[in-house]
Amino acid sequence: MSTTVDNSAIDRRIDELTRSWMPSPAQSNLDEALEPTISELVAQAMAANAGGKRLRARLALTAYEVGTQATGHGSLLSETTTLSGHHGDNAGDSNGADNDTDTNTSSSPQTLDPHDAMLDLACAIEIHQTSALIHDDIIDDSPLRRGRASSHTALTQTTGNKQMGTGLALMLGNMLATASASIAANALTNHGLANQNAGISAFLDMQRAIEIGQSLDLAAERLPLSQPETLARASLNVFAWKTASYTTIAPLMLGLTSAGMEPDKAKRTAREIGLPLGVAFQLADDLIDVIGTSASTGKPVGGDIREGKRTVLLADALTHANASDRQTLIDIYESPKRDEEDVRKVLDLFASTGAIDASRERIAQLWRDSSEAIDKAFPEAASRNELKEMCRQFIPESLR
């Protein structure tokens, strides 16, 4: 199934699900004086969802495919899918208002076939990612996301008031988080997917892990640079909670359980494959920030350095630097801000201390661990190689 659903189909379905869940300005219980604000929120919800590689959704779909082969819970590879992105308004029977006053949502959710239900579940993961990114940008006060104004920046520009714009973005993030849970619950209920209760629990566990991970990320920023080993260990722990939990582990878990794999086995399998893959994904993202180019990444090289972000790269550099270079790094990162000369010095030290090479080695080993876990979990599944190919897309070829 994963090979027949491209990003455009996923994008269309995300738009449909989001629009059907968000409040409609035409609702009779909205005062007309307040309708412009709702219209702005809906428009920003659609804009915030736009773009992205849809790796999480496609991983969930691929895991479902390999899971059906491993469990025999429906042969989907031989069937022709109809996932064109049009399924009607069936995001759930709750839309923030009574259904008889909501012109966006039908009075009763339509029944989906398992193909469509799995697509909706995959889209729910992506919608929750959008909610997490909106909150992340508020925390970091990031002006841009995917080359466009971040949600709180865009809403500040629209309203002309930063406090209002930030508050609306915070509420929008909450709305999309709730929407994602509602969409996932609907997809997992009475549409032919297996282990419905386990799937709902897995989705909620994913949301909980992200919330904990974001809190841990803030805590890691307060760790002293004089203890680089502690910083490295804590940063890797943050990656497990904040990144791997919803980037790789949850999509695998949801795909496998929905395909009929016994929930405890699916959880073990998803973690064995997804934990090293998700940590490698974040390590690669941090590494590309310092070895990539503006043309390839779409953002200035060394952005994490300018922000003073605590990374495993920094921890490795501090661990292996001589006393003078270590103090240089500490002084730069403890400064209120960093200029282009500071960025250049840090980049040079990341290379000369061996931090970049250490990161490359760590990423490559984590990829090997994930690849071996796939072979172990699905030794006979014909689509095992499709799953491995999907997982490869999380890590640039040069770093595997």
Long-range contacts (C-beta under 8 A, 24 or more apart in sequence): 1-61, 1-64, 1-65, 1-76, 1-77, 1-81, 1-83, 1-115, 1-118, 2-58, 2-61, 2-62, 2-64, 2-65, 2-386, 2-390, 3-386, 4-81, 4-83, 5-58, 5-61, 5-81, 5-83, 5-119, 7-53, 7-54, 7-58, 8-85, 9-83, 9-84, 9-85, 9-119, 10-54, 10-57, 10-58, 10-85, 10-119, 10-122, 10-123, 10-126, 11-50, 11-54, 11-85, 12-84, 12-85, 12-86, 13-83, 13-85, 13-87, 13-119, 13-120, 13-123, 14-49, 14-123, 14-126, 14-127, 15-46, 15-49, 16-85, 16-86, 16-87, 16-89, 17-91, 17-120, 17-123, 17-124, 17-127, 17-179, 17-183, 18-45, 18-46, 18-49, 18-127, 18-176, 18-179, 19-46, 19-104, 20-89, 20-90, 20-91, 20-95, 20-104, 20-105, 21-91, 21-92, 21-95, 21-96, 21-105, 21-179, 21-182, 21-183, 22-96, 22-104, 22-175, 22-179, 23-95, 23-96, 23-97, 23-102, 24-102, 24-103, 24-104, 26-103, 26-104, 27-97, 27-101, 27-102, 27-103, 28-101, 29-97, 29-98, 29-101, 37-168, 40-155, 40-158, 40-159, 40-168, 41-168, 41-171, 41-172, 41-175, 44-151, 44-154, 44-155, 44-158, 44-168, 44-169, 44-172, 45-130, 45-172, 45-175, 45-176, 47-148, 47-151, 47-154, 48-130, 48-133, 48-134, 48-145, 48-151, 48-172, 48-176, 49-126, 49-127, 49-130, 49-176, 50-146, 51-146, 51-147, 51-148, 52-126, 52-129, 52-146, 53-393, 54-126, 55-247, 55-393, 55-394, 56-122, 56-125, 56-126, 56-129, 56-246, 56-247, 56-248, 56-250, 56-251, 57-119, 57-122, 57-123, 57-125, 57-126, 57-251, 58-122, 58-390, 58-393, 59-248, 59-251, 59-252, 59-255, 59-390, 59-391, 59-394, 60-118, 60-121, 60-122, 60-125, 60-251, 60-252, 60-254, 60-255, 61-118, 61-119, 61-122, 61-255, 62-255, 62-383, 62-386, 62-387, 62-390, 63-251, 63-252, 63-254, 63-255, 63-256, 63-259, 63-270, 63-387, 64-118, 64-255, 64-256, 64-258, 64-259, 65-255, 65-259, 65-383, 65-386, 65-387, 66-255, 66-256, 66-259, 66-378, 66-381, 66-383, 66-384, 66-386, 66-387, 67-255, 67-256, 67-257, 67-258, 67-259, 67-260, 67-261, 67-266, 68-259, 68-260, 69-378, 69-381, 69-382, 69-383, 70-259, 70-261, 70-378, 70-381, 71-194, 71-259, 71-260, 71-261, 72-260, 73-194, 73-259, 73-260, 74-114, 74-192, 74-259, 74-260, 76-114, 76-115, 77-382, 77-383, 79-115, 81-115, 82-113, 82-115, 82-116, 83-115, 83-116, 83-119, 87-112, 87-116, 87-120, 90-120, 90-186, 91-120, 91-179, 91-182, 91-183, 91-186, 92-182, 92-183, 92-185, 92-186, 93-186, 94-182, 96-175, 109-186, 111-190, 111-191, 112-187, 112-191, 112-192, 113-191, 113-192, 114-191, 114-192, 114-193, 116-191, 117-187, 117-188, 117-191, 117-192, 117-193, 117-258, 118-187, 118-193, 118-255, 118-258, 120-183, 120-184, 120-186, 120-187, 121-183, 121-184, 121-187, 121-188, 121-193, 121-199, 121-203, 121-254, 121-258, 122-251, 122-254, 122-255, 123-183, 124-180, 124-181, 124-183, 124-184, 124-187, 124-203, 125-180, 125-184, 125-206, 125-246, 125-250, 125-251, 125-254, 127-176, 127-179, 127-180, 127-183, 128-176, 128-177, 128-180, 128-181, 128-206, 128-207, 128-210, 128-246, 129-246, 130-176, 131-172, 131-173, 131-174, 131-175, 131-176, 131-177, 131-180, 132-173, 132-177, 132-210, 132-214, 132-246, 134-169, 134-170, 134-172, 134-173, 134-176, 135-170, 135-173, 135-214, 136-214, 137-169, 138-166, 138-169, 138-170, 138-173, 139-214, 139-218, 140-307, 144-299, 147-298, 177-207, 180-207, 181-207, 188-258, 193-258, 194-257, 194-258, 194-259, 194-260, 194-261, 195-257, 195-258, 195-260, 195-261, 195-263, 195-266, 198-257, 198-263, 198-266, 199-254, 199-257, 199-258, 202-250, 202-253, 202-254, 202-257, 202-263, 202-267, 203-250, 203-254, 205-250, 206-245, 206-246, 206-249, 206-250, 209-241, 209-242, 209-245, 209-246, 209-250, 210-241, 210-242, 210-245, 210-246, 212-241, 213-238, 213-240, 213-241, 213-242, 213-243, 213-245, 214-242, 216-241, 216-242, 217-242, 220-310, 221-309, 221-310, 223-310, 225-310, 225-314, 225-318, 225-329, 225-330, 225-333, 225-334, 226-330, 228-314, 228-315, 228-316, 228-318, 228-319, 229-315, 229-319, 231-310, 231-314, 231-315, 231-318, 232-312, 232-315, 232-316, 232-319, 235-310, 235-311, 235-312, 235-315, 236-279, 236-312, 239-278, 239-279, 239-282, 239-283, 240-275, 240-278, 240-279, 243-278, 243-279, 243-281, 243-282, 244-274, 244-275, 244-277, 244-278, 244-279, 244-281, 244-282, 245-278, 247-274, 247-278, 247-281, 247-282, 247-394, 248-273, 248-274, 248-275, 248-277, 248-278, 248-281, 248-391, 248-394, 249-274, 249-275, 249-278, 250-274, 269-373, 269-377, 272-373, 272-376, 272-377, 273-370, 273-373, 273-374, 273-377, 273-391, 274-370, 276-366, 276-367, 276-369, 276-370, 276-373, 277-366, 277-367, 277-370, 277-391, 277-394, 277-395, 278-394, 279-366, 280-362, 280-363, 280-366, 280-367, 280-370, 280-394, 280-395, 280-399, 281-394, 281-395, 283-312, 283-359, 283-362, 283-363, 283-366, 284-363, 284-394, 284-395, 284-396, 284-399, 286-311, 286-312, 286-313, 286-359, 287-313, 287-356, 287-359, 287-360, 287-363, 287-399, 288-396, 290-347, 290-350, 290-356, 291-356, 301-343, 301-347, 302-343, 302-346, 302-347, 305-338, 305-342, 305-343, 305-346, 305-347, 306-337, 306-338, 306-343, 308-333, 308-335, 308-338, 312-359, 312-362, 313-350, 313-355, 313-356, 313-359, 314-350, 314-355, 316-353, 316-354, 316-355, 316-358, 316-359, 317-346, 317-349, 317-350, 317-353, 317-355, 320-353, 320-354, 320-355, 320-358, 321-349, 321-353, 325-349, 325-352, 325-353, 360-399, 363-395, 363-399, 363-400, 364-399, 364-400, 367-395, 367-399, 367-400
